[in-house]
Amino acid sequence: MHDRFGLRGYTLMLSSLLLIVGMSLLGFTMASPLIGLVLFSISLTIGPVASTSSIPLLMPRSLIGTGLGINKCALNFGVTIVNIVVGRIQDGNHNDSYDGATEVLLAISCATMVSAIGYTIADRVLLKGLFNANYWQRQKMLEERKEIEDDVEAGKGRKNVVSIVCSVIVAAIWIVSIVLYGVYTVKNSSNVKK
């Protein structure tokens, strides 16, 4: 669908909306949990497909594997950090309710919507709508970018501030996830020995 019709940014916004509704139903209503879980599952299916399928549009062909690897690492960092934080909040909750964990997950869902809107705006401003373009529009746009790709392939690609800042952010998140994982692994193994 994305290859033919585009609409990646709008799919991300729909995914974020489904995530917000699903988390709200799960945490704050008496509706059947099945409804919230189905919405949550649909969101976690269509969102990553939209974002992952945009990587080949950004990267030269020789770097697509690296881009997909960085994307996978970033997703795993997020999962590591969020699981530890939500687990810690739930462990600290002594009244057997999921309110704290649900509120954090709902806040993350809202942040996902903000980032999806940012993704769509950045696409319009920086890439002239490449992510949301259909197949025929996208072919023309990629042809116009061919010179940039050829420069990168020849090793003449420019290093821009965004790439450097994003690399620093990825490195920082990597360090945070390893530290959190290490701290809670050591802490939990010492609790088991007691």
N, C-alpha and C positions, 0 to 999 in steps of 0.2 A: 504494500500500500504506500509506504513512504517513498520507495523508489519511483513509483508511478505518479503519485499525487502530491508528494511533499507533506506539508502540514505538520512537520515535526514539532514546532513550537506550540501549536494548538493542541497537539496530542499530549505534550508534556503538561499543559495547563489542565486539560481534561483529567489526566492521570492524577495530578495534584488535588483537583477538586474531589475526585472519587476517594482519594486517600483521606482528605479532611472529613468528608461525609461518613466514610466507613469508621474512622476513629471516633468521631462524635457519636455515632450510633452505638458503637461498642462500649464507650466509656460513660455516656451521659443519658442514655435512654433505656427503656425496658424492652426495646424492640428485640426481635430474635437475633442472637449473635450471628446466625447464618447470613443475614443480610449484610451486616458490617464486614464479615470475613470475606464474602464474595466480592464486595466493592473493593476491599483492601487488596485482594488477590488480583483483580482486574487491573487495579492501579499499578501493582508491582510487576505486571506483565507488559502493559503497553508503554509505561514510562521509560524503562531501560532500553526497550527496542528503539524508541524515538531518539534517545540521546546517543546510543551506541552506533546507530546507523548514520549519524551525522559525522562521525570521525573520518571516514574516507573522503568526505567533502572538504575537510580542513587540512588533511595531511597529504603530502606527495605520496605517490604509490610506494616508494621505497621505505616510507616511514609509517605505513598503516599498522603494521604489526606492533611497532613501538607505541603508537597511539592507543591501540586496543589494550596493550599491556598496562600502560599508565592508567587508563580508564578502569581496568579491573582492579588494579592496586588501590586506586582512590575509593572504589566501592567497598573493597574489603577493609580499608582503614575506617571508613564510616561505620560499617557494620560492627567492627571491633569496638570502637569508641562508644557507639550508641548502646550496644548490648551490655557493656560494662556499666555505663552510667545508669541505664534503666534497671539493670539488676541490682545495683547498689541502692537506688531509690526504693525498689521493692523490698530489699532486705531490711531497710531502715523503717519500713512501714509495719507497725506492730498491731494494727487493727484489722488485718487480713483484707484490706481493700486495695484495689488497683488504681485508686484515684491519682496518686502521684505519678505513677508510671504512665497512665493514660494521658495526663496533662502534658507531660514531657513529649510523648509521641505526637500529641495533637499540635504542640508548638513546632515540632520538627516538620509536621505535615504543612503547617502554615508557611514555614520557611521554605519548604519545597515549592509552594505556589509562588512566593516572591521570586525565587530563583528561576522558575519557569517563565515568569513574566520578564525578568531580566534577560534571560536567554533569547526570548523572542524580540525584545527591543534591540539587543546587541546584534542579532541577526539582521534586522532591518537597517540599523545605523552602519555597522561595520562591513556586513557582507551583502548588503542590498537585497536581502530576502532569500538567500541561497538555501537555507534549511527548509523554508516553507514553499519553495518553488516546485512546480511539477516537473516531470521528466524533460519536457521540451525546453522550458525556461532554463532549467538547470544546465542542460547541455551547452547552451549559449554562454552562460555565466562561467562555466568551467573552462570553456575554450578561451575566454578572455583572461582567465587566470593562468593559462598554460605557461606563459613566460615566467611567472613567479615560480611555478613548479620546476621548470627547467633550470632556473638559477639555483634552487635548493639541491636538485639532483647533481648539479655541477660543483656543489660545495660553495657557492657564492651567496647562499641565503643570508639574509641579515638577521642579527640577533636583536630582538626588540624588547622593550621594557616589560611588556605583558608576559612574554615567555620566561623571563628571568624571575619576575614576581611570582608567577604560577609555580615555577620550579621550587622556589623557596617555600611557598605555602605547602606544596606536596611533601617536601622534606620535613617541615615542621609537624604536619599531621602524622607522618610516618613515625617520627620520634615520640609524639604524644601517644599514639596507639601502642607502640612497643612498651613504653614506660607503664601505661595503664595495665596492659596485659601482664607485664612482668610483676608489677606491684600486687595485683590481685591474684596472680598465680602463686606467688610466694606467700601472701597472706592466707589464702585458702589452704595451701598445703600445710602451713603451720597450725591452722585451726583443726585440720583433720588429725594431726599428730596428738593434739591435746585430747 
